[in-house]
Amino acid sequence: MAAPQARFSICLVEDAQSRLLFLHRAADRPLGPCKWGFPAGHIEDGESPEACARREMREEIGDSHTVTELARLGPLRDTLFGGIYELHLFHYRWLGGQVQLNDEHTDYAWLAAGEHLALPVMDGIDEDIRLMRVWPLAMLNRAKLSPPLRAAE
């Protein structure tokens, strides 16, 4: 398999009520403008996936919060873009603090299982949730899942 064109760390941040933190991307963003997604970003040369995840959370939601890691998964190849991207997923528990958005985002929301279905979300969101098994399959958009991930639980 060819080397990935880019590598990403993606952070699924869950609170005590099993809600996930979604960020609304600004209109000027090259990836997913005006769509809802998770704190995430490119892994820089020489940076570990974990260091990238922590850096992206600091940059995108500030550093006035505390989280603890629950699980991680990766490296994976994307299923939506022909496997050209390497993905590292991190599932965190929100322990407290506040969200302080940077200029990449215009809003944030804590969403319960299935509430994201009414919003324009970035490609891959449902797959990330499914892979990390945060919410049940019934709460996801099956049409946005690759065939292996559509299988019943």
N, C-alpha and C positions, 0 to 999 in steps of 0.2 A: 504494500500500500504506500502511496506517495506521502511525503511529508505534508502536514496540514498547512493550509494557507494562513490560518490564524488560530490562536488558542484563546479560550475564554474561561473565566470563572464566573459562575452564576450562583447567587445566594438566595435561598428560600428561607425567609425569616418568619418564624411562626410564633405567635403569642400564646399565652396560657389558655385562650379561648379557641385555639386551633385555627385562628385567622392568619392569613398570609399578608405580608407587607407588599403592596403594589405601588410602583412609582409611575407617574404619568410623564412621558418624555416630551420635552419641548419641541415645538414645530421645526426648529432649525437643526435638529439632530439627524445625522446621516443614516443611522439605523433606527427604524421604528418611530419616526416622528409622529407625535400626537397619539401614541399608543401606550398602553399600560404594560409594564414589565417588572422584572425583579432587579435589585441592585446587581450589576454585572459589569464586566469589562474585559478588555484584552489583557492577556498575560504578557508582560514585557520580557524582553530578552534577559535571561539570567534570573528571572523571578519565579518562585514556586507558585503553583496554583493556590495554595493556602495563603501565601503572602498577598497575592493578587486579590483574593476574596476579601481579606481584611482591609486592604488599601481601598478597594472600590467601595466598601461600606463606609469607610471614613470619608472618602471624597463625595459620595452621593447622598448619605444620610447623616453626616457629621460624626463627631466623636463623643457626643453626650448621651451615650447609651451603653448598655452591657448586654452581651449575648454569650451563649455557650454553644459549642458545636455538638450537634446530635448525630450527624452522619455525613459521609461524603461518598461520592461516586465518581469514578473517572480514572484514567482518561476514556472518553467515549468519542465516537465519531457522530456527527450530526446525521439525522435521517431526512432532513428537509432540503438540504443543499448539495446532495450527492456525496456526503462524507468528506467535504473539504475542510471542515472545522473540527478542532479537538475541543471537547467540552469537559469541564470539571464542575460537578454540582456539589454544593454545600448546603446542608440543612442546619439552621441555627434556631435556638430558642431565645426569644426576646425576654430578657430579665428585667428590663426597666430603662428609663431614660426618655429622651425625646428625639424626634426626627427633625433634622435641620437640612433641608434640601439645598443642593447646589444649583447652578444655572442650567444644568442638563435636564432638570425636571421642573414641572409647574405645580404638581400636587402629589399627594400620597393618600392611600387608603388601606385600612386593615379590612380584608375581605374574608367572609366565611365561605365554606365550601360551596361552590357553584355560583357565587355572586359574580365572579369574573365573566360568566357566560354572557352577560348583558353589555359587556364593555369591549371596545376594540383593543385586543391584546396582541402583543408581539407573537410572531411565529415561534413555536417551540414551548410556550408556557405550559400548555396541557401536558406535553411530553415530559417536561421537567418535573411537574407535580406527580405524574404517574410513576416515573422512574424512582423518585424518592419516596413514593407511597405515603404522601402527606394526607391526601384526601382519597376517598373511595372512587373507583372508576365511574360510578353512576353520577358523580358530581363534575365530570369532565366532558369536554366536547370530543366525542369519539371520532368525529370527522377530521379532527386535527391531530389524531394519533396515527403513528405508523402501524401497519397491520399487526405486528407482533404485540404491540402495546394495547391493542383494542381487545385482546382476549379477555374473557371473563376472569374474575378474581378467584 
